[in-house]
Amino acid sequence: MQADVTRETFWTIGPVGKAAFYYLAAVAIAVFLYGTYARFARYAAGEDDWFDRLDDLPGRVLRAARIVASNRGQFDRDLYAGVMHAFILWGFLTLLIGTTILGIDLDFWRPVTGESFFVGDFYLSYSFVMDAMGLLFVVGVGMAIYRRYTEREGRLWGKHTSLEDDAFVWTLLALGVGGYVLEAFRIIGSAEFVAYEQVSFVGFFLAGLFAEAGVTVGMAETLYHWTWWSHALLAFAFIALIPYAKPFHMISSFANVVTRDEKAGVRLPGVPEDAGPDEIGYGSIEDFSWRHILDQDACTKCGRCSSVCPANASGRNLDPRDVILDLKSYRESLDAGETEEVEIVADGGDSVIAAESMESCMSCMACMDACPVDIEHVPEFTQMNRRLTETGQMDEMVQDAMMNVFQNGNTFGDPARKRPDWTDDLDFEVPDAREEDVEFLWYVGEYPSYDERNRRVARSLATLFERADVSYGILYEDEQHDGNDVRRVGEEGLFEMLVEDNVEAFESATFEKVVTTDPHSMNTFRNEYPEVSEFDDPVFHYTEVVENLVRQGRLGLDGTELDYTATYHDPCHLGRMNDVYEAPRDLIRATGVDLYEMPRNRSDSFCCGGGGGGLWMDHEEESKPSEERLREALEDTDAGGEVETFVVACPMCGTMYEDGRKTGNFEDDIEVVDIAELLCEALAAKEGVAVEAPADADADGDGSPTAAD
């Protein structure tokens, strides 16, 4: 009886039809394999990547499988899309696995053993799982169609939206629904509704509907035959076309996740020592690394990058998705001989990408964080900025800033001897790390050194260090620009010079750890200097260090000093790039301030507009990123207009938001305060009560950012 619990696989097809099926299947698979081989052969023709992408390949594959299986990237910022993609992915994979199992039984197990395992309990379990997961697949595709064509989600549409996008989603729906229609006709054609077929609950339900509509056994047999062939031909066409159209993202996206650099954008690729001016940056398609060519094919046109890009939101000439897809379109047309070769990026003319687009990028990495397939926008954009630099097409204001850095070590153009002038107004002497051994070498940074507004931040932080009796010192005039944003605007040579000079200055001091005022400095010291020098000292942002001081009680705060309402802005280089989220918040709460989160916080934070050279440029914008962020603080937080203070932890952010207060007419609505200033305000609120450092502070010596006596 158990052997009777099964179904006939090629019902109504016959021997000739079966032979034709296998022939067409072989052709479809051959076309698929050739197309896939051609794709990967094209990647292999790309330039070597700066970083090793294939080390520990088994581990990479397993980690990528976990990421893809969990749909982690799809759920980020968009629950609907996460559920939709999970249904489609797991439904599709189940149907693929189920078809493979059926093929193994039919073409391998039966010929070898003379028996079938596609019977009894196995068949019943198989049928139930396939119907259940197939239903999820159809629901997921339906959700995609609803969002695309009924809601018309804006980020799904753009200049690269084409017929293939429509064909892809409707083909998936036809394949999913077609399978159930076939099942229903087969159940009706079995002459009676066999009870065990109820495990195929979707097909059984449809069979009941069709029977009520008048479909007889004879009609079902005829309809099954033609529907079976239509379904098979559509499936074969889909398989054959995968490498040549949008469905290839199912393969290229997984390959992209496997070969991702976990520090992409946080650190940037270098330039070969023997590279000539014409070999620096991306000037032609031949210059692209194989991984960045793969990026182009992995793009699914989902528009997540575009929807979170602050430059795009501000009306600048930059859409990250279009940059990637413009490059892909140009490459494919060039490979097919359909277009003439032009410059990849240039200021004017017929280049693939406009210089203005690259100058608009803030290197905030929001696009990369939002991308579910790990496309590396920022490293590619930096390579194009390098090409603009090498060909003398850099923005004039950035050129001036770079010349100031080259001549004076800072973008202000002020002499190095004025760098420590901010210390003059203090009632204590800031230690010189070149003359005495210290625990912390404090890299002050150029804005806290030269910009009057940010000098208050430097003086506040120095006061905190003194109050807590921290062993610290600075380099005075030997400190130079950290090079983080210098590198991101394309000045790789100047960056390498700054690394050499700063490392030499560091070596003139004896210290245990580096602490920075600016997250940009922390990022490049922590993640990039070790790539191009022998610098390997532990580096911390000041909030990490001061949070430990507060936790140890070395500043004497009890959390009741201040009583107003504030919100906090996560700097891109501190939060999204280096995962420092809690220390700044703990410090704000330690003052007694009532902290409210903005809707876009932590890794979803919205850039101030100062990164990637934005601090040195003027752009035509509908609304500055800083203005939008201040509006969000006042209108979209749970506290709404009750927010009195906008707290920052980055000198660049402070500068951009002070500007945004003026240009956005927020001067009477909100104050911009750095965390160091906030802490000093809290100390002042204690009415001059002395604070003594405990004698047993941090004796653990574990390399953590805690300060020792």
C-alpha positions in Angstrom: 0.0 0.0 0.0 2.8 2.4 0.8 4.3 1.9 -2.7 1.0 3.2 -4.1 1.4 6.5 -2.3 3.2 8.4 -5.0 2.6 10.1 -8.3 3.6 9.6 -11.9 6.3 12.1 -12.9 5.8 12.2 -16.7 2.1 11.7 -16.7 0.6 12.2 -20.3 4.1 13.1 -21.7 5.1 9.8 -23.3 8.5 8.5 -24.3 9.0 11.0 -27.1 8.1 13.9 -24.9 10.3 12.6 -22.2 13.3 12.4 -24.6 12.6 15.9 -25.8 12.4 17.1 -22.2 15.9 15.8 -21.4 17.3 17.2 -24.6 15.9 20.7 -23.9 17.1 20.4 -20.3 20.6 19.6 -21.5 20.6 22.5 -23.9 19.4 24.9 -21.2 22.0 23.7 -18.7 24.7 24.0 -21.3 23.7 27.6 -22.2 23.6 28.4 -18.5 27.1 26.9 -17.8 28.6 28.7 -20.8 27.1 32.0 -19.8 28.2 31.6 -16.2 31.8 30.7 -17.3 31.9 33.7 -19.6 30.9 36.0 -16.7 33.5 34.7 -14.4 36.1 34.7 -17.2 35.4 38.4 -17.5 36.0 38.9 -13.8 39.3 37.1 -14.1 40.3 39.5 -16.8 40.0 42.4 -14.3 43.0 43.8 -12.3 44.1 42.1 -9.2 42.5 43.4 -6.1 44.6 45.2 -3.4 43.2 43.0 -0.7 43.1 39.2 -0.5 39.5 38.2 -1.3 39.9 34.4 -1.4 41.8 33.6 1.7 40.0 31.0 3.9 37.6 30.3 1.1 35.6 27.6 2.9 35.1 29.9 5.9 34.1 32.7 3.6 31.5 30.5 1.9 30.1 29.4 5.2 29.9 33.0 6.5 28.3 34.2 3.3 25.8 31.3 3.4 24.8 32.4 6.9 24.4 36.0 5.8 22.3 35.1 2.7 20.2 32.5 4.5 19.4 35.0 7.3 18.4 37.8 4.9 20.2 40.1 7.3 20.8 42.8 4.7 17.3 42.7 3.4 15.7 43.2 6.8 17.9 46.2 7.6 15.8 49.4 7.5 12.9 47.6 5.7 10.9 44.8 7.4 8.5 44.4 4.4 11.4 43.8 2.0 13.1 41.4 4.5 10.0 39.2 4.8 9.4 39.4 1.0 12.9 38.4 0.1 13.0 35.7 2.8 9.8 34.1 1.3 11.2 34.3 -2.2 14.7 33.0 -1.3 13.6 30.1 0.9 10.7 29.2 -1.4 12.9 29.2 -4.5 15.7 27.2 -2.8 13.2 24.6 -1.5 11.6 24.2 -5.0 15.1 23.9 -6.5 16.2 21.3 -3.9 12.9 19.5 -4.4 13.3 19.3 -8.1 16.9 18.0 -7.7 15.7 15.3 -5.3 13.1 14.2 -7.8 15.8 14.1 -10.5 18.1 12.0 -8.3 15.3 9.5 -7.7 14.2 9.3 -11.3 17.6 9.4 -13.1 20.0 7.8 -10.6 18.3 5.9 -7.8 15.8 4.0 -9.8 18.1 2.9 -12.6 20.7 1.7 -10.1 18.5 0.0 -7.5 15.3 -0.7 -9.5 13.3 0.9 -6.7 12.0 4.4 -5.9 12.3 6.3 -2.7 9.7 8.8 -3.9 6.9 6.8 -2.2 5.1 6.5 1.1 5.9 8.8 4.0 8.8 10.4 2.0 6.5 11.3 -0.8 3.9 12.7 1.6 6.4 14.8 3.5 8.0 15.9 0.3 4.6 17.0 -1.1 3.6 18.9 2.0 7.0 20.8 2.3 7.0 21.7 -1.4 3.4 23.0 -1.3 4.1 25.0 1.9 7.4 26.6 0.8 6.1 27.1 -2.8 3.2 29.0 -1.3 5.7 31.3 0.6 7.5 31.8 -2.7 4.3 32.8 -4.5 3.3 35.1 -1.6 6.8 36.7 -1.6 6.7 37.3 -5.4 3.2 38.8 -4.9 4.5 41.1 -2.3 7.3 42.2 -4.7 4.7 42.9 -7.4 2.5 44.8 -5.1 5.3 47.0 -3.9 6.6 47.6 -7.4 3.4 48.2 -9.3 0.7 49.1 -6.7 2.7 51.1 -4.1 5.2 52.0 -6.8 8.0 52.2 -4.2 10.2 55.1 -5.5 13.6 53.5 -4.9 12.7 50.6 -7.2 12.4 52.9 -10.2 15.2 54.7 -12.0 16.9 55.3 -15.3 18.1 51.8 -15.4 14.7 50.2 -14.8 13.9 48.1 -17.9 11.7 45.4 -19.3 14.0 42.7 -17.8 13.0 43.8 -14.3 9.3 43.3 -15.3 10.1 40.0 -17.0 12.0 38.7 -14.0 9.3 39.2 -11.4 6.4 38.0 -13.6 8.4 34.9 -14.8 8.9 34.0 -11.1 5.2 34.4 -10.5 4.3 32.3 -13.6 6.7 29.5 -12.5 5.3 29.5 -8.9 1.6 29.6 -9.8 2.1 27.2 -12.8 3.4 24.5 -10.5 0.2 24.6 -8.5 -2.0 24.6 -11.6 -0.2 21.5 -12.8 -0.7 19.9 -9.5 -4.4 20.6 -9.5 -4.9 19.2 -13.0 -3.0 16.0 -12.0 -5.1 15.5 -8.9 -8.3 15.9 -11.0 -7.0 13.6 -13.7 -6.4 10.8 -11.2 -10.1 10.1 -11.6 -10.9 10.7 -7.9 -9.6 12.9 -5.2 -7.2 10.5 -3.4 -7.2 11.3 0.3 -3.4 11.4 0.7 -3.2 14.1 -1.9 -4.5 16.5 0.7 -1.0 16.9 1.9 -0.5 18.9 -1.3 -3.0 21.3 0.2 -2.6 24.2 -2.3 -2.9 22.0 -5.3 -5.8 20.1 -3.7 -7.6 23.3 -3.0 -7.2 24.5 -6.6 -8.3 21.1 -7.9 -11.5 21.5 -5.9 -12.0 25.0 -7.5 -11.4 23.7 -11.0 -13.7 20.7 -10.5 -16.4 23.1 -9.3 -15.8 25.2 -12.4 -16.5 22.2 -14.6 -13.0 20.7 -15.3 -13.5 17.0 -16.0 -11.0 14.2 -15.9 -10.6 14.2 -19.6 -10.2 18.0 -19.7 -7.7 17.9 -16.9 -5.6 15.4 -18.8 -5.4 17.6 -21.9 -4.9 20.8 -19.9 -2.1 19.1 -17.8 -0.3 18.1 -21.0 -0.2 21.6 -22.5 0.4 23.3 -19.1 3.2 20.9 -18.3 5.0 21.8 -21.6 4.4 25.5 -21.1 5.8 25.3 -17.6 8.8 23.2 -18.7 9.7 25.5 -21.6 9.4 28.6 -19.4 11.6 27.0 -16.7 14.2 26.0 -19.4 14.2 29.6 -20.8 14.7 31.0 -17.3 17.6 28.7 -16.6 19.3 29.4 -19.9 18.9 33.2 -19.5 20.2 33.4 -15.9 23.7 34.4 -16.9 22.5 37.0 -19.4 20.0 39.0 -17.4 18.9 40.1 -14.0 18.5 36.6 -12.5 22.3 36.3 -12.5 22.3 38.4 -9.3 21.4 35.1 -7.6 24.9 34.0 -8.3 26.9 37.2 -8.5 25.4 38.5 -5.2 26.5 35.4 -3.3 29.9 35.6 -4.9 30.1 39.3 -3.8 29.3 38.4 -0.2 31.8 35.6 -0.3 34.6 37.9 -1.5 33.7 41.0 0.6 36.3 42.9 2.5 34.9 43.5 6.0 36.8 46.7 6.2 35.9 48.0 2.8 35.6 51.8 2.9 36.9 51.9 6.4 40.3 51.3 4.8 41.0 52.0 1.2 43.2 50.2 -1.4 46.6 51.6 -1.9 48.6 52.5 -5.0 51.5 50.3 -6.3 54.8 52.0 -5.7 55.8 51.7 -9.4 52.5 53.0 -10.7 52.8 55.9 -13.2 50.3 58.8 -13.3 48.3 57.1 -16.0 48.0 54.0 -13.8 46.5 55.6 -10.7 42.8 55.4 -10.2 40.1 54.2 -12.6 40.6 55.7 -16.1 39.3 52.9 -18.2 37.4 49.6 -17.7 40.7 47.7 -17.9 41.8 49.5 -14.6 38.9 48.0 -12.6 39.7 45.3 -10.1 37.9 42.0 -10.7 36.0 42.5 -7.5 34.7 45.9 -8.6 33.5 44.4 -11.9 31.7 41.7 -9.9 30.1 44.6 -7.9 28.5 45.9 -11.0 26.9 42.5 -11.8 25.8 41.9 -8.2 23.7 45.1 -8.2 20.0 44.2 -8.1 18.7 47.8 -8.7 17.0 47.8 -5.4 17.9 51.4 -4.7 18.6 51.0 -1.0 21.9 52.9 -1.5 20.2 55.7 -3.3 17.5 56.0 -0.6 20.1 56.5 2.2 22.6 58.6 0.4 22.8 62.1 1.9 24.2 63.6 -1.3 21.3 62.2 -3.3 18.8 63.4 -0.6 20.3 66.9 -0.8 19.8 67.1 -4.6 23.5 66.8 -5.5 24.4 65.1 -8.7 25.0 61.6 -7.2 22.9 58.5 -7.2 25.2 55.6 -6.0 23.1 53.0 -7.8 23.3 54.8 -11.1 27.1 55.1 -10.8 27.4 51.4 -10.4 24.9 50.6 -13.2 26.3 53.3 -15.5 29.7 51.6 -15.3 28.1 48.2 -15.9 26.1 49.4 -18.9 29.3 51.0 -20.4 31.4 47.9 -19.8 28.8 45.6 -21.4 28.4 47.9 -24.4 32.2 48.2 -24.8 32.7 44.5 -24.6 30.0 44.0 -27.2 31.5 46.6 -29.5 28.5 48.8 -29.3 30.2 51.9 -28.1 33.5 53.8 -28.4 35.8 54.0 -25.4 35.5 57.2 -23.3 37.0 58.4 -20.0 35.5 56.7 -16.9 35.4 60.0 -15.0 36.0 63.6 -16.1 35.0 67.2 -15.5 32.8 67.7 -18.5 32.7 65.9 -21.8 31.3 62.4 -22.6 32.7 60.5 -19.6 30.8 57.7 -18.1 30.7 59.4 -14.7 30.7 63.1 -14.1 33.4 64.6 -11.8 30.6 66.4 -10.0 29.1 63.1 -8.9 32.4 61.9 -7.3 32.9 65.3 -5.6 29.4 65.0 -4.2 30.2 61.8 -2.3 30.8 62.3 1.5 32.4 58.9 2.0 29.9 58.3 4.8 29.4 54.6 3.7 25.7 54.8 4.2 25.3 53.3 0.7 27.6 50.3 1.6 25.9 49.8 4.9 22.5 49.6 3.3 23.5 47.4 0.3 22.4 43.8 1.0 25.0 42.4 -1.4 28.1 44.2 -0.2 28.8 46.4 -3.1 31.8 48.6 -2.3 30.8 52.0 -3.6 33.3 54.1 -1.6 36.5 52.3 -2.7 35.3 52.6 -6.3 34.4 56.2 -5.9 37.8 56.9 -4.3 39.6 55.3 -7.3 37.7 57.7 -9.6 38.7 60.6 -7.4 42.3 59.5 -7.7 41.9 59.7 -11.5 40.5 63.2 -11.3 43.5 64.2 -9.0 46.0 62.7 -11.4 44.5 64.5 -14.4 44.3 67.8 -12.6 40.5 67.9 -12.4 40.1 68.2 -8.7 37.7 70.8 -7.3 39.5 74.1 -6.9 38.6 74.5 -3.2 39.8 71.0 -2.5 43.0 71.8 -4.4 43.6 74.8 -2.2 43.0 72.7 0.9 45.5 70.1 -0.3 48.1 72.7 -1.1 47.7 74.0 2.5 48.2 70.5 3.9 51.3 70.0 1.7 52.9 73.3 2.7 51.7 73.6 6.4 50.3 70.3 7.5 46.8 71.7 7.8 43.9 72.8 5.6 43.7 76.2 7.1 47.1 77.2 5.8 48.3 78.4 9.2 51.9 77.8 10.3 52.6 74.7 12.4 53.8 76.9 15.3 50.2 78.1 15.8 48.8 74.6 16.2 49.1 74.6 20.0 47.8 78.1 20.4 44.5 76.7 21.7 46.3 75.9 25.0 47.1 79.5 25.8 43.7 80.1 27.5 44.0 77.2 29.8 45.0 77.7 33.5 47.3 74.7 33.3 50.0 73.5 31.0 49.2 70.7 28.6 52.0 68.1 28.8 54.4 67.7 25.8 54.5 64.0 24.8 57.9 64.6 23.2 59.5 65.4 26.5 57.8 63.1 29.0 56.5 59.5 29.0 52.7 59.4 28.9 50.0 56.8 28.8 47.9 58.6 26.2 49.3 60.4 23.2 46.5 62.8 22.4 46.2 63.6 18.7 44.3 66.8 18.9 43.5 67.2 15.2 43.4 70.3 13.0 39.9 71.7 13.7 40.3 71.6 17.5 43.7 73.2 16.9 42.9 76.0 14.5 39.1 76.5 14.3 38.0 78.8 17.1 34.7 77.0 17.7 36.4 73.7 18.0 39.2 75.0 20.2 36.6 75.1 22.9 36.2 71.3 22.4 40.0 70.8 22.8 40.1 72.9 25.9 37.2 71.0 27.4 38.8 67.7 26.7 42.1 68.9 28.2 40.2 70.0 31.3 38.6 66.6 31.6 42.0 64.9 31.4 43.4 67.2 34.0 40.4 66.7 36.4 40.8 62.9 36.1 44.5 63.1 36.5 45.1 61.3 33.2 48.7 60.7 32.0 48.5 62.4 28.6 50.5 64.6 26.2 50.3 66.2 22.8 52.8 66.6 20.0 52.4 70.4 19.7 53.6 71.7 16.4 54.9 68.3 15.2 51.3 67.1 14.7 50.0 67.2 11.1 46.8 66.5 9.3 45.7 62.8 9.8 45.1 62.3 6.1 41.8 60.5 6.4 39.8 62.8 4.1 42.9 63.7 2.1 42.9 60.1 1.0 39.2 60.0 0.2 39.4 63.0 -2.2 42.0 61.1 -4.2 45.3 62.5 -2.9 47.0 59.2 -2.2 50.5 60.6 -2.5 49.8 63.3 0.0 48.2 60.8 2.3 51.3 58.6 2.3 53.5 61.6 3.0 51.3 62.5 6.0 51.5 58.9 7.3 55.2 59.0 7.1 55.4 62.4 8.9 52.9 61.6 11.6 54.4 58.1 12.3 57.8 59.8 12.7 56.3 62.3 15.1 54.7 59.5 17.1 58.0 57.7 17.3 59.5 60.8 19.0 57.2 60.2 21.9 56.9 57.4 24.5 53.3 56.4 25.1 51.0 53.4 25.4 47.9 54.4 23.5 46.6 57.0 21.1 43.5 59.0 21.8 41.9 61.3 19.2 39.4 64.1 19.3 38.2 63.4 15.8 36.7 60.1 14.7 38.2 60.6 11.2 41.6 60.6 12.8 40.8 57.5 14.9 39.6 55.7 11.8 42.6 56.3 9.7 45.1 55.6 12.5 43.3 52.5 13.5 42.5 51.0 10.1 44.8 52.6 7.5 48.1 53.5 9.0 48.9 49.9 9.8 48.4 49.1 6.1 51.0 51.5 4.9 53.4 51.8 7.8 54.7 49.9 10.9 52.3 51.9 13.1 50.3 49.4 15.3 49.6 51.3 18.5 46.1 50.9 20.0 43.9 53.9 19.0 40.8 55.2 20.8 38.3 58.0 20.4 38.1 60.3 23.4 34.6 59.2 24.2 35.9 55.6 24.8 38.6 56.9 27.2 36.4 59.4 29.0 33.6 56.9 29.4 35.9 54.7 31.4 37.0 57.7 33.5 33.3 58.4 34.3 32.6 54.8 35.1 35.5 54.8 37.5 34.2 57.9 39.3 37.2 60.0 38.3 35.1 62.9 37.2 32.7 62.9 40.1 29.5 63.0 38.1 26.4 61.6 39.8 24.0 62.0 36.8 21.9 64.9 38.2 24.0 67.9 37.1 22.0 68.9 34.0 18.3 68.6 33.4 17.6 69.5 29.8 16.5 67.5 26.7 19.0 66.5 24.0 19.5 64.2 21.1 22.8 62.7 19.8 24.2 62.4 16.3 26.3 59.3 15.5 29.3 60.4 13.5 29.8 58.2 10.4 33.5 57.5 11.2 32.8 56.7 14.9 29.6 54.7 14.6 29.0 53.1 11.2 32.7 52.6 10.5 34.0 51.7 13.9 31.0 50.5 15.9 31.4 53.0 18.8 27.8 53.6 19.8 27.4 53.2 23.6 30.3 55.2 25.1 29.0 58.6 23.8 25.5 57.8 25.0 26.7 56.7 28.4 28.6 60.0 28.7 25.6 62.1 27.8 23.4 60.2 30.3 26.1 60.6 33.0 25.4 64.4 33.0 21.7 64.0 33.8 20.6 65.0 30.3 17.4 63.4 29.1 18.6 61.7 25.9 16.2 61.1 23.0 17.2 59.1 19.9 16.6 60.4 16.4 14.9 58.0 14.0 18.1 57.6 12.0 20.6 56.6 14.6 23.6 54.3 15.1 24.5 52.5 11.8 21.5 54.2 10.1 22.8 57.7 11.0 22.6 60.5 8.4 25.9 62.2 7.5 26.5 65.8 8.4 27.9 66.5 4.9 31.5 67.1 6.0 33.1 63.9 5.0 35.0 63.0 1.8 36.1 66.6 1.4 32.6 68.0 1.9 33.9 70.4 4.5 36.1 72.1 1.9 33.5 72.4 -0.9 30.4 74.4 -1.8 27.6 72.5 -3.5 24.3 73.6 -5.0 21.9 71.8 -2.8 18.1 71.8 -2.2 18.8 71.4 1.5 22.1 70.8 3.3 22.5 67.5 5.0 23.2 69.4 8.2 19.9 71.3 7.9 18.0 68.1 7.2 19.5 66.5 10.3 18.7 69.4 12.6 15.1 69.4 11.2 14.9 65.7 12.1 16.2 66.4 15.6 13.5 69.0 16.2 10.5 67.3 14.4 11.0 63.6 14.2 12.4 62.6 17.6 9.9 61.5 20.2 10.7 64.7 22.2 10.0 66.8 19.1 10.4 70.5 19.7 11.4 70.0 23.3 14.9 69.0 22.2 17.2 71.8 23.3 20.7 70.5 22.5 22.1 68.6 19.6 25.1 66.7 20.9 28.0 65.7 18.7 31.3 63.8 19.1 33.2 65.0 16.0 34.8 68.4 15.2 33.7 68.2 11.6 30.1 67.4 12.7 30.2 70.4 15.0 31.4 72.7 12.3 28.8 71.5 9.8 25.9 71.7 12.3 26.9 75.2 13.4 26.7 76.2 9.8 23.4 74.3 9.4 21.9 76.2 12.4 22.6 79.5 10.5 21.6 78.5 7.0 18.6 76.6 8.1 17.4 79.2 10.6 17.6 77.0 13.6 19.7 79.3 15.7 16.9 80.1 18.1 15.7 76.5 18.3 18.7 74.3 19.2 22.3 74.4 20.4 25.1 72.3 19.1 27.4 71.0 21.8 30.2 68.5 21.8 30.2 65.8 24.4 33.4 67.1 25.9 31.8 70.5 26.4 28.7 68.9 27.8 30.8 67.1 30.4 32.5 70.3 31.4 29.2 72.1 31.7 28.1 69.3 34.0 31.2 69.7 36.1 30.6 73.5 36.3 27.1 72.8 37.4 28.6 71.2 40.5 29.7 74.7 41.5 33.3 74.1 41.7 33.4 70.9 43.8 36.8 69.5 43.6 37.2 66.1 41.9 40.0 63.7 42.9 41.1 60.7 41.0 41.0 57.4 43.0 44.3 55.9 43.8 43.4 52.5 42.4 42.3 53.5 39.0 42.9 51.0 36.2 45.6 48.7 37.1 44.5 45.9 34.8 46.9 46.7 32.0 44.7 44.9 29.5 45.2 47.5 26.7 41.7 48.8 27.1 41.0 52.5 26.8 41.0 53.1 30.6 43.3 55.7 31.9 45.8 54.8 34.6 47.2 57.1 37.3 
